[in-house]
């Protein structure tokens, strides 16, 4: 496997990103990973490498690049549940700055970067998102339905809100397949909100699976946080690779 940090030129600057790819010339299908709110760090690199081992070129951009290159925050206390809220308060403004328009512009740049690589197979990519990344990845596939063939979203919050531009309201543009893994102990994605999302997807005729992981909390895949749940994370890997392998016929 080959790993490196790359720079992606966007309309608003330069996004640093982590790139992992299999050995060999390829070309390989590409996977665009949307990070959680705690940013581009070793845990996100580990997850990218796990996906790349299956034969994919994986790009994980620093979605907060406008504020500087990663790491932007001191995450040394991330594993302490009592510190999690304080850390997130500092991160909150960066999350809020990722408006639907910003996400769409940036996603176009990430897709162009992948398409220009000789080791990336022609055609659509798949998107994967964690926590806030799940919500942003949904916005991405809504904005580029012809360039993103599938989305896997894990413990995403704020997918269903009362806002006119709530992410769930845009699913009518999606032509690919969606997978949602919800934590049943997640206040940012309640049972009522999950039901609303599923009704909206049904009404739009979108192909999808929506599953609730019992006993899991928001952020359950992140091994560097107190929310980590090993059993739920292994289930997430199985669901993710099932979707990716079917999408790319592997």
RAZICOR-V664171 format. One record per residue. N is the residue number from 0. RES is the residue in one small letter. PSI is psi as a letter, one per 30 degrees, with the letter a starting at -180 (* if undefined). D_LAST is the distance of its C-alpha to the last C-alpha in whole Angstrom. Layout:
n->(N:N)
res->(RES:RES)
psi->(PSI:PSI)
d_last->(D_LAST:D_LAST)
//
This chain:
n->(0:1:2:3:4:5:6:7:8:9:10:11:12:13:14:15:16:17:18:19:20:21:22:23:24:25:26:27:28:29:30:31:32:33:34:35:36:37:38:39:40:41:42:43:44:45:46:47:48:49:50:51:52:53:54:55:56:57:58:59:60:61:62:63:64:65:66:67:68:69:70:71:72:73:74:75:76:77:78:79:80:81:82:83:84:85:86:87:88:89:90:91:92:93:94:95:96:97:98:99:100:101:102:103:104:105:106:107:108:109:110:111:112:113:114:115:116:117:118:119:120:121:122:123:124:125:126:127:128:129:130:131:132:133:134:135:136:137:138:139:140:141:142:143:144:145:146:147:148:149:150:151:152:153:154:155:156:157:158:159:160:161:162:163:164:165:166:167:168:169:170:171:172:173:174:175:176:177:178:179:180:181:182:183:184:185:186:187:188:189:190:191:192:193:194:195:196:197:198:199:200:201:202:203:204:205:206:207:208:209:210:211:212:213:214:215:216:217:218:219:220:221:222:223:224:225:226:227:228:229:230:231:232:233:234:235:236:237:238:239:240:241:242:243:244:245:246:247:248:249)
res->(x:x:x:x:x:x:x:x:x:x:x:x:x:x:x:x:x:x:x:x:x:x:x:x:x:x:x:x:x:x:x:x:x:x:x:x:x:x:x:x:x:x:x:x:x:x:x:x:x:x:x:x:x:x:x:x:x:x:x:x:x:x:x:x:x:x:x:x:x:x:x:x:x:x:x:x:x:x:x:x:x:x:x:x:x:x:x:x:x:x:x:x:x:x:x:x:x:x:x:x:x:x:x:x:x:x:x:x:x:x:x:x:x:x:x:x:x:x:x:x:x:x:x:x:x:x:x:x:x:x:x:x:x:x:x:x:x:x:x:x:x:x:x:x:x:x:x:x:x:x:x:x:x:x:x:x:x:x:x:x:x:x:x:x:x:x:x:x:x:x:x:x:x:x:x:x:x:x:x:x:x:x:x:x:x:x:x:x:x:x:x:x:x:x:x:x:x:x:x:x:x:x:x:x:x:x:x:x:x:x:x:x:x:x:x:x:x:x:x:x:x:x:x:x:x:x:x:x:x:x:x:x:x:x:x:x:x:x:x:x:x:x:x:x:x:x:x:x:x:x)
psi->(k:k:k:l:k:l:k:k:k:l:f:g:b:k:k:k:l:k:k:k:l:l:l:l:f:a:l:l:l:k:k:j:k:j:l:a:f:f:a:j:a:e:e:e:e:e:e:e:e:e:e:e:f:g:h:k:k:k:k:j:l:j:f:g:f:f:f:l:l:k:k:f:l:j:g:f:g:f:f:j:f:f:f:e:e:e:e:e:e:e:f:e:e:e:e:f:f:i:l:e:e:e:e:e:e:e:e:e:e:e:e:e:e:e:f:f:k:f:g:k:k:l:a:l:l:l:k:k:k:k:b:f:f:e:e:e:e:e:e:e:f:e:f:i:f:f:f:j:f:l:k:j:k:k:h:k:l:g:e:j:l:f:k:f:g:k:e:f:f:g:f:f:f:k:f:a:k:k:k:k:j:k:k:f:h:j:f:f:i:l:e:e:e:e:e:e:e:e:e:e:e:e:e:f:g:k:k:l:k:j:k:k:j:k:f:l:l:k:g:f:f:j:f:g:l:f:f:k:j:e:e:e:e:e:e:e:e:e:e:e:e:e:e:e:e:e:e:g:h:*)
d_last->(19:21:22:25:27:27:29:28:31:32:34:36:36:33:30:30:26:24:21:19:16:15:17:17:17:14:14:11:10:13:14:18:19:23:25:27:31:32:30:28:29:28:26:24:23:22:20:18:18:16:13:14:13:10:9:11:14:16:19:22:25:29:29:33:33:37:38:37:35:33:34:37:38:39:37:39:40:36:36:40:39:43:42:39:41:43:40:38:42:41:38:39:40:37:35:37:37:34:35:32:34:33:29:29:30:29:25:26:27:24:21:24:23:20:20:23:21:20:17:15:13:15:15:15:14:13:17:17:21:24:27:29:25:24:27:26:23:24:26:24:21:25:26:23:21:20:19:17:14:14:17:17:21:22:26:27:30:32:30:33:36:39:39:39:36:34:30:30:32:29:26:28:26:23:20:17:16:18:18:21:22:26:29:31:34:33:36:34:32:34:34:36:34:30:32:33:29:28:31:30:27:28:30:28:26:23:19:19:20:23:23:26:26:30:32:30:31:31:29:27:24:27:28:31:32:34:32:29:28:26:25:24:22:20:20:18:16:14:15:13:10:10:10:8:5:6:8:6:4:0)
//
